[in-house]
Amino acid sequence: MFELLTEKFSNVVEKLKRAKKLDEKTVDEALKDIRRALIEADVNIEVVQKFLNDIKQKLVGQEVIKGLNAGETVIKLIYDELLNILGKEEPLKKAEKTPTIIMLVGLQGTGKTTTAGKLANYLKSKGFAVGVASTDVRRPAAAKQLCTLAESINLPCFVDEEEKDAIKLTEKVIEKAKNAGLSYLILDTAGRLHIDQELMDELVEIKNKVHPTEILYVADAMQGQDAINTAKEYHEKVGLTGVILTKVDGDAKGGIALSVRQVLGVPIKFVGVGEKINDFEPFHPDRIAQRILGLGDIQSLIEKMQAAIDEDKAEKMAKRMMNAEFTLEDLKEQLQMIKNLGPLENILKMIPGIGSKIKDLKVDNKQFVKIEAIINSMTPEERQNPHIINGSRKKRIARGSGTTIMDVNKVLKQYKEMKKLMKKMKKSGKMKLPFNMPNLPF
């Protein structure tokens, strides 16, 4: 989502790093570049102007911060200002009496029903008893989709197919949720292709009946300022407490994330970062600011790794690698761990200094499948002792994996290079991988 902003801001950062002093020319050039970047990213024009004015005011007479050079001082000020417009991290509020009711609102097609399932799954992962319900009496498919999602993650979904009044339906499902002893109930309200008075009246009436603790607007990040304008109308009618951005992993410019807090006065609370039920996380303004400036997002990367990788298995593998005992079976397990982290290009973007340089990088995940197929076609003995793999064995492995002998040779060659590298590391006592690590086949 932030590729465009990251690329542009990273260019500004690189120029500022080379600056020896904060003269007017250097500052003006940096601000022009920032203005252009923000406008191209579809940031609200009033937010752009305020952002630039605030930075310029802080730069006037600014002394270089101790321990930083002139360029780094400006970068620090830009980072602080990005945090100002993104706002601080704000978790969900909890009601005094259970269940805490979270009401999701928004237009049709923004991923509202899927988001209800993702939010429920997130809360369940935190140890809460959660249920979901659809208040959409016009589209039975919406309730069915929600219940299918809930069933896939073993959560209760409350429905009443006979009730055709949205207000009465809401009261009934809340009573069921109370009887079930839930901590949270997520209401997936009706949406439309556009705002109409009937829809707003219904939402206001539901709000007045059930007094939800949170009213979250689900916004499609791909819609940019159009989503902000629609959210303003919802906010005026029902009073939003926050926003959830969906499709953040798509080809969105990022302007909506920088506009929400300033335009609506409410925080972004969560973001949908993929299609899977687990691709959902709290909005971390500091991490977003770091990513925009090309400084990476190590904290999110660590959390992804902790969630996707078996620590004991990883530790054992690391010891085997450092003792040069790395086998082809280990290589296969390593590939599986990497695949569990998600698309490799997204992972690389979280590493400081890399995100802005891989704008068009596309990793061919078919290579992972090919390597795994080759290793799976080997016998246990061959995986432990690849040196026994002769010409006839290679033919059998290639045939069994649907690849060529050349592909098998490539995997074996890369494996040998890795083993050679590990032996050198063990001999020298260096735990750190050298920069010229062999070019792996993926």
TAZI-V553698 format. One record per pair of residues at least 4 apart in sequence whose C-alpha atoms are under 7 Angstrom apart, sorted by the first residue. I is the first residue (numbers start at 1). GAP is how many residues later the second one is. Records with the same first field share a line. If there is no record, write none. Layout:
I = GAP  GAP
This chain:
1 = 247  248  249  250  251  252  253
2 = 4  251  252  290
3 = 4  356
4 = 4  37  249
5 = 4  32  36  287
6 = 4  285  286  287  288  350
7 = 4  349
8 = 4  29
9 = 4  25  283  284
10 = 4  283  284  346
11 = 4
12 = 4  18  21
13 = 4  62
14 = 4
15 = 4
16 = 55  56
17 = 54  55
18 = 53
19 = 51  52
20 = 50
21 = 49
22 = 4  5  48
23 = 4
24 = 4
25 = 4
26 = 4
27 = 4
28 = 4
29 = 4
30 = 4
31 = 4  21
32 = 4
33 = 4
34 = 4
35 = 4  13
36 = 4
37 = 4
38 = 4  5  10
39 = 4
41 = 212  213  214
42 = 182  183  211  213
43 = 4  5  212  213  215  216
44 = 4  181  215
45 = 4
46 = 4
47 = 4  212  215
48 = 4
49 = 4
50 = 4
51 = 4  30
52 = 4
53 = 4
54 = 4
55 = 4  22  23  26
56 = 4
58 = 4
64 = 4  5  6  9
65 = 8
68 = 4  5
69 = 4
70 = 4
71 = 4
72 = 4
73 = 4
74 = 4
75 = 4
76 = 4
77 = 4
78 = 4
79 = 4  210
80 = 4
81 = 4
82 = 4  207
83 = 4  202  203  206
85 = 173  176  177
86 = 172  175  199
87 = 174  180  198
88 = 197
89 = 194  195  196
90 = 179
91 = 178
93 = 120  121
94 = 6  119
95 = 5  118
98 = 84  85
99 = 79  83  84  85  86
100 = 83  84  85  113
101 = 83  84  85  111  112  113
102 = 83  84  85  110  111  112  113
103 = 83  84  85  109  111  112  113
104 = 83  84  85  111  112  113  114
105 = 84  111  112  113
106 = 6  85  111  112  113
107 = 84  85  86  87
108 = 83  84  85
110 = 108  109  110
111 = 4  135
112 = 4  106
113 = 4  33  75
114 = 4
115 = 4
116 = 4  70  72
117 = 4  29  32  33
118 = 4  159  160  162
119 = 4
120 = 4  10
121 = 4  32
122 = 4
123 = 4  5  7
124 = 4  5  6
128 = 55
129 = 53  54  55
130 = 25  52  53  54  55
131 = 24  25  26  51  53  54  55
132 = 24  25  26  53  54  55
133 = 24  25  26  40  53  54  55
134 = 9  53  54  55
135 = 31  34  35  52  53  54  55
136 = 6  30  53  54
137 = 27  28  29
140 = 4
141 = 4
142 = 4
143 = 4
144 = 4
145 = 4
146 = 4
147 = 4  10
148 = 4
149 = 4
150 = 4  5  6  7
151 = 4
158 = 15
159 = 14
160 = 9
163 = 6
165 = 4
166 = 4
167 = 4  39
168 = 4
169 = 4
170 = 4
171 = 4
172 = 4
173 = 4
174 = 4
175 = 4
176 = 4
177 = 4  5  8
178 = 4
196 = 4
197 = 4
198 = 4
199 = 4
200 = 4  37
201 = 4
202 = 4
203 = 4
204 = 4  34
205 = 4
206 = 4
207 = 4  5
214 = 27
215 = 25  26  27
216 = 24  25  26  27  28
217 = 14  23  25  26  27
218 = 25  26  27
219 = 8  24  25  26  27
220 = 7  25  26  27
221 = 24  25  26  27  31  35
222 = 25  29  30
223 = 4
224 = 4  31  32
225 = 4  31
226 = 4
227 = 4
228 = 4  28  32
229 = 4
230 = 4
231 = 4
232 = 4  32
233 = 4
234 = 4
235 = 4  5
241 = 25
242 = 24  25  26  27
243 = 24  25  26
244 = 24  25  26  27
245 = 25  26  27
246 = 25  26
247 = 25  26  27
248 = 4  23  24  25
249 = 24  25
254 = 4
255 = 4
256 = 4
259 = 4
260 = 4
261 = 4  5  6
268 = 15
269 = 13  14
270 = 11  12  13
271 = 9  10  11  12
272 = 7  8  9
273 = 6  7
274 = 5
275 = 4
284 = 4
285 = 4
286 = 4
287 = 4  10
288 = 4
289 = 4
290 = 4  5  6  7
291 = 4  5  6
294 = 58  59  61  62
295 = 57  58
296 = 53  54  55  56  57  59
297 = 4  53  54  55
298 = 4  52  53
299 = 4
300 = 4
301 = 4  46  49
302 = 4
303 = 4
304 = 4  37
305 = 4  36
308 = 29  32  33
309 = 28
310 = 4
311 = 4
312 = 4
313 = 4
314 = 4
315 = 4
316 = 4
317 = 4  13
318 = 4
319 = 4
320 = 4  5  6
321 = 4  5  101
322 = 100  104
323 = 103
324 = 95  98  99
326 = 4  93
327 = 4  56  57
328 = 4  47  55  56
329 = 4  54
330 = 4
331 = 4
332 = 4  40
333 = 4
334 = 4
335 = 4  33
336 = 4
337 = 4
343 = 4
344 = 4  19
345 = 4  16  17  18
346 = 4
348 = 6  7
349 = 5  6
350 = 5
351 = 4
354 = 4
365 = 4
366 = 4
367 = 4  75
368 = 4  74
369 = 4
370 = 4
371 = 4  40
372 = 4
373 = 4  28
374 = 4  23  24  27  34
377 = 20  23  24
378 = 4  5  19
379 = 4
380 = 4
381 = 4
382 = 4  6  7
389 = 4  5
390 = 4
391 = 4
392 = 4
393 = 4
394 = 4  11  14
395 = 4  10
396 = 4
397 = 4
398 = 4  5  6  7  10
399 = 4
403 = 4
404 = 4
405 = 4
406 = 4
407 = 4
408 = 4
409 = 4
410 = 4
411 = 4  30
412 = 4
413 = 4
414 = 4  26
415 = 4
416 = 4
417 = 4  21
418 = 4  20
419 = 4
420 = 4
421 = 4
422 = 4
423 = 4
424 = 4
425 = 4  5  6
426 = 4
